Each structure stands twice: as C-alpha cells, then as structure tokens.
C-alpha cells in the first residue's frame, strides 16, 4: 500500500488535497511511524517555486 510520509505541519494539507482523487491514500507524519517499521523511500514529491509573470 502506498503511503505519503510528510511533516506534521504538512500532513493535514496533503491529506485534504489528495482525498478527492485518492481517498485510500495513507498520509502520515514521521512521529506516527512505530519503531518496528523501517520506511523505504521510492520517490519524493516536491513543489518548486515558479517565477511569477509581471
């Protein structure tokens, strides 16, 4: 099952912004990972600043 791991501050925004298209997507923050689980990164999502037109 795919999981998005993000900061505590971003968790609510990430879950709300993906919920309509991916309602079953698990979005968790680092403190929610139990010590028995070792996460494996398979990719990274980034939002880059884009220059605004003037």
C-alpha positions in Angstrom: 0.0 0.0 0.0 1.5 3.4 -1.0 2.0 5.9 1.9 2.9 9.5 1.8 5.2 10.5 4.6 5.4 14.2 5.4 6.0 16.6 8.2 3.4 17.0 10.9 2.7 20.5 9.7 2.0 19.4 6.1 0.0 16.2 6.9 -3.4 17.9 7.1 -2.9 19.8 3.9 -1.5 16.9 2.0 -4.4 14.6 3.1 -7.1 17.2 2.2 -5.6 17.9 -1.2 -5.4 14.3 -2.2 -8.5 13.0 -0.6 -10.9 13.5 -3.5 -8.8 11.7 -6.1 -7.0 9.2 -3.8 -9.3 8.6 -0.8 -7.5 5.5 0.2 -4.0 7.1 0.2 -2.4 6.9 3.6 -0.8 10.2 4.7 1.2 10.0 7.8 3.8 12.1 9.6 7.2 10.9 11.0 6.1 10.7 14.6 3.3 8.3 13.6 5.8 5.6 12.5 6.2 2.9 15.0 9.8 1.8 15.8 9.3 -1.6 14.3 8.7 -0.2 10.8 11.5 0.9 8.6 10.2 3.2 5.8 11.7 2.8 2.3 11.7 5.8 0.1 10.7 5.1 -3.5 10.3 8.7 -4.6 10.0 12.3 -3.5 7.3 14.9 -4.1 8.5 18.5 -4.4 6.8 21.7 -5.1 9.2 24.2 -6.7 8.7 27.9 -6.7 7.9 29.2 -10.2 8.7 32.7 -11.2 5.6 34.9 -11.5 4.9 36.9 -14.6 4.9 40.6 -14.3 
